[in-house]
Amino acid sequence: MFKYEMEHLFSFTGSLAPPELIGPVPEGIRGNFYITGGEVKGPRLNGKVRPVGCDWFHLRRDGIGGPDVRTTIEADDGALIYVEYAGFADMGEDGYEKMARGELPAKLPLKNRVLARTAHPQYQWLHRAFAISIGEFDLATLSASYDVYAVR
């Protein structure tokens, strides 16, 4: 058994534009969710999600979704932090068929690995953090909320 600890780094909520549904492609169903802003709060990082980037989401035929997000966080001190995360969203065994009909779930649990990069000296610790996020997408508010943890 390996020892580990989870350190809460920050939480964030991102607002999204209505989805741009590309539709069925060879990998599954593709939909783009453009980021319109958001907020970051936590013990290690505070700031805002800038209105840039997108979740290039794809849903496989087995109902497993793949978030693929890239955006920028602007820390309260002005530091810019590039963030990308990808992961896992289980829409159920019939999720593919439902999304093909335009039926998105009211709330979708999300689990991701998080990668952050910055040139700012105060946030170099992010380069050494193996981080994950646990959260959900809320279709009613077109927002995604996450808690981000470093695995130590």
CORZIGI-V663465 format. One record per pair of residues at least 6 apart in sequence whose ideal C-beta (glycine too) atoms are under 8 Angstrom apart, sorted by the first residue. I is the first residue (numbers start at 1). J is the second residue. Records with the same first field share a line. If there is no record, write none. Layout:
BEGIN
I = J + J
END
This chain:
BEGIN
4 = 151 + 152
5 = 151 + 152
6 = 149 + 150 + 151 + 152
7 = 149 + 150 + 152
8 = 42 + 43 + 147 + 148 + 149
9 = 42 + 43 + 44 + 45 + 129 + 131 + 148 + 149 + 150
10 = 40 + 41 + 42 + 43 + 44 + 45 + 46 + 148
11 = 40 + 41 + 42 + 145 + 146 + 147 + 148
12 = 38 + 39 + 40 + 41 + 49 + 73 + 145 + 146 + 148
13 = 38 + 39 + 49 + 143 + 144 + 145 + 146
14 = 35 + 37 + 38 + 49 + 71 + 143 + 144 + 145
15 = 35 + 36 + 37 + 38 + 141 + 142 + 143
16 = 33 + 34 + 35 + 36 + 55 + 142 + 143 + 144
17 = 33 + 34 + 35 + 36 + 142
18 = 142
19 = 31 + 32 + 33 + 57 + 104
20 = 31 + 32 + 33 + 34
21 = 29 + 30 + 31 + 102
22 = 29 + 30 + 31 + 32
23 = 29 + 30 + 100
24 = 100
25 = 58
27 = 58 + 60
28 = 58 + 59 + 60 + 61 + 96
29 = 58 + 59 + 96 + 99 + 100
30 = 56 + 57 + 58 + 59
31 = 57 + 58 + 59 + 99
32 = 54 + 55 + 56 + 57
33 = 54 + 55 + 57 + 142
34 = 53 + 54
35 = 49 + 50 + 51 + 52 + 53 + 54 + 55 + 69 + 71
36 = 51
37 = 48 + 49 + 50 + 51
38 = 48 + 49 + 143
39 = 48 + 49
40 = 46 + 47 + 48 + 49 + 73 + 75
42 = 148
44 = 125
45 = 73 + 75 + 81 + 123
46 = 75 + 76
47 = 73 + 74 + 75 + 76 + 79 + 81
48 = 73 + 74
49 = 71 + 72 + 73
50 = 71 + 72 + 73 + 74
52 = 71 + 72
53 = 69 + 70 + 71 + 72
54 = 69 + 70 + 71
55 = 67 + 68 + 69 + 144
56 = 68 + 69
57 = 65 + 66 + 67 + 68 + 89
58 = 65 + 66 + 68
59 = 65 + 66 + 91 + 95 + 96 + 99
60 = 66 + 96
61 = 96
62 = 93 + 96
63 = 90 + 91 + 92 + 93 + 94 + 95 + 96
64 = 88 + 89 + 90 + 91 + 95
65 = 88 + 89 + 90 + 91 + 95 + 108
66 = 86 + 87 + 88 + 89
67 = 85 + 86 + 87 + 88 + 89 + 110 + 112
68 = 86
69 = 83 + 84 + 85 + 86 + 112
70 = 82 + 83 + 84
71 = 82 + 83 + 84
72 = 80 + 81 + 82 + 83
73 = 80 + 81 + 83 + 116
74 = 80 + 81
75 = 81 + 120 + 122 + 123
77 = 122
79 = 118 + 120 + 122 + 123
80 = 118 + 119 + 120
81 = 116 + 117 + 118 + 120 + 123 + 126
82 = 116 + 117 + 118
83 = 114 + 115 + 116
84 = 114 + 115
85 = 112 + 113 + 114 + 115 + 133
86 = 112 + 113
87 = 110 + 111 + 112 + 113 + 133
88 = 110 + 111 + 112
89 = 108 + 109 + 110 + 111 + 137
90 = 109
91 = 98 + 99 + 105 + 108
92 = 98
95 = 105
98 = 104 + 105
104 = 139
105 = 139
106 = 138 + 139 + 140
107 = 136 + 137 + 138 + 139
108 = 136 + 137 + 139
109 = 135 + 136
110 = 133 + 134 + 135 + 136 + 137 + 144 + 146
111 = 132 + 133 + 134
112 = 132 + 133 + 135 + 146
113 = 130 + 131 + 132 + 133
114 = 131 + 132 + 133 + 148
115 = 131
116 = 123 + 126 + 127 + 129 + 131
117 = 126 + 127
118 = 124 + 126
129 = 150
130 = 150 + 151
131 = 148 + 149 + 150 + 151
132 = 148 + 149 + 151
133 = 146 + 147 + 148 + 149
134 = 146 + 147 + 149
135 = 144 + 145 + 146 + 147
136 = 144 + 145
137 = 143 + 144
138 = 144 + 145
END
